[in-house]
Amino acid sequence: MPPSPLDQAPPLPPPTETEAAALGWFSRCRQGLSAEQEAEFENWLAADPRHAALFNEFDGTWELLGRVGESTPMVVPNAPSSPERRPFVQLGIAVAAAVALVFTYFSWWRPAHYSGEISTAVGAIRTLHLPDGSVVVINTDSTVVTAFTPKERRITLKHGEAHFAVAKNAERPFIVEARGIAIRAVGTAFKVHLEDKAVEVLVTEGKVRVDDAISGKSLLARQPAVYSESLPPLGPPVLASGHKVVVALPAPVITVESRLAEVAATKVSREEIQRELAWQDRRLDFELAALSEIVAEFNRYNRHKLVIGDADLAQKRFGGSFKSDDPAGFVRMLQESFGLVVEESEAATVLRTGP
């Protein structure tokens, strides 16, 4: 017998503490609250706006169950009933309804309406398993906001960097938005890095569209490197696996129209892709990069900062693979191999050219 869709579905995340509390309050409200419980319930609602929103989701799911139950009535043979058995029958119905509510919420409502905001601290990396089977790896000092609906899966990268491995669902697009740039995928893997002045998109598997989130127009210049042969000649260009684009962000201005410009894609070698994703293994890989670039990367992952004390030193190039949480090891390498002078303080380590 072939496996059912439920057998093939990825496991759902366990209920959060807030979801468990909301379900508990919903169940108690259905049974009736005492005056003391009503006051406690009102305090719980007032403590966080998300409490009321989640409680209303349970209420909407319950109403859906009621409509389904009304449309498909159950026929029960006539049988003598006794007063003694009636409370137990009512209790059984209540338990069955509660079980149905939980099953409906966690198997349909929650995956379709999944939402939340997740942030990482400096130096932290977090893997987020989404209800649809997609996986997001969130880099240091980053924030993503998820907003799933039955028609689309949307994530906003507010700042920082994340890698997305998207579960295929052609009828429910997966869209990542970063500062007015919309990256649309169906089943693929890609990285998005939101910097101060640009957004970088690197595709590691499949293909994505890169559009202006306001106008919906493609930001990809039409060129053979990014054009998919599977699309019709007049279809929108896509960014294919092994390519990346860097979209420059306009200066903050008050305007109705977007000023994002088209960009050309560049081909990325397998080695460069590995270097760009090394942060997932808590490593920083460089191939003859300027010291200023290397220092900036270390500072993304550590509160104790590296500072370059000499202007000429900033442009000197170094290479190698280093642990992102071990700037001290990198500094020792510079001292021992290149004779740099180090000045330590509580807040920073200053690097200077040796005598």
C-alpha positions in Angstrom: 0.0 0.0 0.0 1.5 3.4 -1.0 2.1 5.8 1.9 -0.6 8.4 2.6 0.0 12.1 2.3 0.0 12.3 6.1 2.8 9.7 6.2 4.9 11.7 3.8 4.3 15.1 5.5 7.2 16.5 7.6 6.7 16.5 11.4 5.2 19.6 12.7 6.9 21.7 15.3 5.8 21.0 18.8 3.2 23.5 20.3 4.8 26.6 21.8 4.2 27.6 25.4 1.8 30.4 24.2 -0.1 28.0 22.0 -0.5 25.5 24.8 -1.7 28.3 27.1 -4.2 29.6 24.5 -5.6 26.1 24.0 -6.0 25.7 27.7 -7.9 29.0 28.1 -10.1 28.1 25.1 -11.0 24.8 26.6 -11.9 26.4 29.9 -13.9 29.2 28.3 -16.0 26.6 26.5 -16.8 25.0 29.9 -17.5 28.3 31.6 -15.3 30.5 33.8 -15.7 31.6 37.4 -15.4 35.2 38.3 -11.8 34.6 39.5 -10.9 32.8 36.3 -12.4 35.6 34.2 -10.1 38.1 35.8 -7.2 35.8 35.3 -8.2 35.3 31.7 -8.4 39.1 31.0 -5.0 39.6 32.6 -3.6 36.9 30.3 -5.1 38.6 27.2 -3.8 42.0 28.2 -0.3 40.7 28.8 0.6 40.3 25.1 -1.4 41.2 21.9 -0.5 37.8 20.5 -2.5 36.0 23.2 -5.8 37.4 21.8 -4.8 36.7 18.2 -4.0 33.1 19.0 -7.1 32.6 21.0 -9.2 34.0 18.1 -7.4 31.5 15.8 -8.6 28.6 18.0 -12.1 30.2 18.0 -12.0 30.3 14.2 -10.9 26.7 14.0 -13.7 25.7 16.3 -16.3 27.4 14.1 -14.9 25.6 11.1 -15.3 22.3 13.0 -18.9 23.2 13.8 -19.7 23.9 10.2 -18.1 20.7 9.1 -20.1 18.8 11.7 -23.3 20.4 10.7 -22.7 19.6 7.0 -22.0 15.9 7.8 -24.4 14.8 10.5 -23.7 11.5 12.2 -26.6 9.0 12.2 -26.8 7.1 15.5 -29.2 4.2 16.0 -32.0 4.8 18.6 -31.0 3.4 21.9 -32.4 3.7 25.4 -30.6 6.3 27.4 -30.3 6.5 31.2 -29.8 9.7 33.2 -26.7 8.0 34.8 -25.0 7.7 31.4 -25.8 11.1 30.0 -23.0 13.1 31.8 -20.4 10.5 30.6 -21.7 10.8 27.0 -21.5 14.6 27.2 -17.9 14.3 28.6 -17.0 12.0 25.8 -18.4 14.4 23.2 -16.4 17.3 24.8 -13.2 15.3 24.8 -13.7 14.2 21.2 -14.4 17.8 20.2 -11.2 19.0 22.0 -9.2 16.3 20.2 -10.7 17.4 16.9 -9.8 21.0 17.6 -6.2 20.1 18.4 -5.9 17.9 15.3 -7.4 20.5 13.0 -5.3 23.3 14.4 -2.0 21.6 14.3 -2.5 19.7 11.0 -4.2 22.4 9.0 -4.6 25.8 10.5 -1.2 26.2 12.1 0.9 25.1 9.0 -1.3 27.3 6.7 -1.2 30.4 9.0 2.2 30.0 10.6 3.7 33.3 11.6 6.3 34.7 14.0 9.5 36.7 14.4 12.8 35.0 15.1 16.1 36.8 15.9 19.6 35.7 16.6 22.1 37.3 18.9 25.6 38.3 17.8 27.5 35.0 17.3 24.4 32.8 17.3 23.2 30.7 14.4 19.7 29.1 14.4 18.0 26.5 12.3 14.3 27.0 11.8 12.1 24.1 10.6 9.0 25.5 9.0 5.6 23.6 9.0 5.7 23.2 5.2 9.0 21.3 5.4 11.2 24.2 4.4 14.3 24.9 6.5 15.8 28.3 7.2 19.3 28.7 8.7 19.6 32.2 10.3 23.0 33.7 10.6 24.4 35.9 13.4 22.6 39.1 14.4 19.7 38.5 12.0 15.9 38.8 12.1 13.3 37.0 10.0 9.5 37.4 10.1 7.4 34.5 8.8 3.8 35.1 7.5 2.2 31.9 6.0 -1.2 31.9 4.5 -3.0 29.2 2.5 -2.1 31.0 -0.7 1.6 31.9 -0.1 4.6 31.4 2.2 6.2 34.8 2.8 9.3 35.6 4.9 10.7 39.1 5.5 14.4 39.4 6.2 14.5 42.5 8.4 18.3 42.5 8.7 21.2 40.0 8.5 21.6 36.9 6.5 19.8 33.5 6.1 19.9 30.5 3.8 16.5 29.0 2.6 16.0 25.4 1.6 12.4 25.5 0.2 10.0 22.6 0.1 8.3 22.3 -3.3 4.7 23.6 -3.7 4.0 25.2 -7.0 0.6 26.4 -5.9 1.9 28.1 -2.8 4.8 30.4 -3.7 7.7 30.9 -1.3 8.7 34.6 -1.2 11.6 36.2 0.7 11.4 40.0 0.9 14.3 42.2 1.9 14.1 46.0 1.7 11.7 46.1 -1.3 13.3 43.2 -3.1 11.2 40.0 -3.5 13.0 36.7 -4.1 10.4 34.1 -5.4 11.1 30.4 -5.4 9.1 27.2 -5.8 11.5 24.4 -4.8 15.1 25.5 -4.5 17.9 26.7 -2.1 19.3 30.2 -1.9 21.0 32.6 0.5 20.0 36.2 1.1 22.2 38.8 2.8 20.8 42.2 3.6 23.6 44.7 4.0 23.5 48.4 4.6 23.7 49.4 0.9 22.8 46.2 -1.0 21.0 42.9 -1.0 23.0 39.8 -2.2 21.2 36.8 -3.5 23.1 33.5 -4.1 21.3 30.5 -5.6 22.8 27.1 -4.6 20.0 24.9 -6.1 17.2 25.4 -8.6 16.3 28.9 -9.6 14.5 32.0 -8.3 13.0 35.2 -9.5 14.3 38.5 -8.2 11.7 41.2 -8.5 10.9 44.7 -7.3 8.4 44.1 -4.5 6.4 47.2 -5.3 6.1 47.1 -9.1 6.5 43.3 -9.5 9.0 43.9 -12.3 12.1 41.7 -12.6 15.4 43.2 -11.4 17.4 40.7 -13.4 19.0 41.9 -16.7 18.1 39.4 -19.4 21.2 37.5 -20.2 22.1 33.8 -21.1 23.7 33.2 -17.7 20.5 33.6 -15.8 17.9 32.7 -18.5 16.1 29.4 -18.1 15.6 27.4 -21.3 12.4 25.9 -19.7 10.7 29.3 -19.7 9.1 30.8 -22.8 11.2 33.5 -24.6 9.1 36.3 -23.2 9.0 34.9 -19.7 10.7 36.7 -16.8 14.4 35.9 -16.4 15.5 33.8 -13.4 18.6 33.5 -11.3 19.9 29.9 -11.8 21.9 27.7 -9.5 25.5 28.7 -9.2 24.8 32.4 -9.8 24.4 35.5 -7.7 23.3 39.1 -7.9 24.0 42.1 -5.7 21.2 44.7 -5.9 22.2 48.2 -4.7 19.7 49.8 -2.4 18.8 53.4 -3.1 19.3 56.1 -0.5 16.3 56.6 1.7 13.9 58.9 -0.1 10.2 59.6 0.1 8.8 58.4 -3.2 6.0 56.4 -4.5 8.0 54.6 -7.2 10.8 52.2 -6.5 14.3 53.2 -7.7 15.8 49.7 -7.7 17.9 49.1 -10.8 18.3 46.0 -12.9 21.5 44.0 -12.2 23.5 41.4 -14.1 24.2 38.0 -12.6 27.7 36.7 -12.0 28.7 33.0 -12.1 30.0 31.6 -8.8 32.4 28.7 -8.6 31.7 25.7 -6.3 34.6 26.8 -4.1 33.2 30.3 -3.7 29.8 28.9 -2.8 31.4 26.8 -0.1 33.2 29.9 1.2 30.0 31.9 1.2 28.1 29.2 3.2 31.0 28.3 5.5 29.3 30.3 8.3 26.8 27.5 8.7 29.7 25.4 10.1 30.8 28.4 12.2 33.8 29.1 9.9 35.0 32.0 7.9 36.8 31.1 4.7 38.8 33.7 2.7 40.9 33.6 -0.5 43.3 36.6 -0.5 40.7 39.0 1.0 41.6 42.5 2.3 42.2 42.6 6.0 39.4 45.2 6.3 36.9 42.6 4.8 38.1 39.8 7.1 37.9 42.1 10.2 34.4 43.1 9.3 33.3 39.5 9.1 34.8 38.6 12.5 33.1 41.6 14.0 29.7 40.3 12.8 30.1 37.3 15.0 31.8 38.7 18.1 31.1 41.5 20.6 34.8 42.0 21.2 35.8 43.9 18.1 38.9 44.0 15.9 40.1 47.4 14.8 42.7 48.2 12.2 45.0 50.9 13.4 46.9 51.7 10.2 45.3 52.7 7.0 47.8 50.9 4.8 47.3 47.6 6.7 43.5 47.6 5.8 44.2 46.7 2.2 46.8 43.9 2.8 45.4 40.6 1.7 45.3 37.3 3.6 43.6 33.9 3.2 42.7 30.9 5.2 39.9 29.2 7.1 39.1 30.4 10.6 36.6 29.7 13.4 34.1 32.6 13.4 34.0 32.6 17.2 37.8 32.6 17.6 39.1 36.0 16.6 42.0 35.5 19.1 43.3 32.6 17.0 43.2 34.8 13.9 45.1 37.6 15.7 47.8 35.1 16.9 48.3 34.0 13.3 48.8 37.6 12.2 51.3 38.1 15.0 53.3 35.0 14.5 53.3 34.8 10.7 53.2 38.5 9.7 54.7 40.3 12.7 51.6 42.5 13.4 51.6 44.5 16.6 48.5 44.0 18.8 47.1 46.4 21.4 44.4 44.8 23.7 41.7 46.5 25.6 38.4 45.3 27.2 36.3 46.4 24.2 38.6 45.9 21.3 41.8 44.5 19.8 43.8 47.0 17.7 46.0 45.7 14.9 49.0 47.7 13.7 51.9 47.1 11.3 55.0 45.8 13.0 58.3 47.6 13.3 
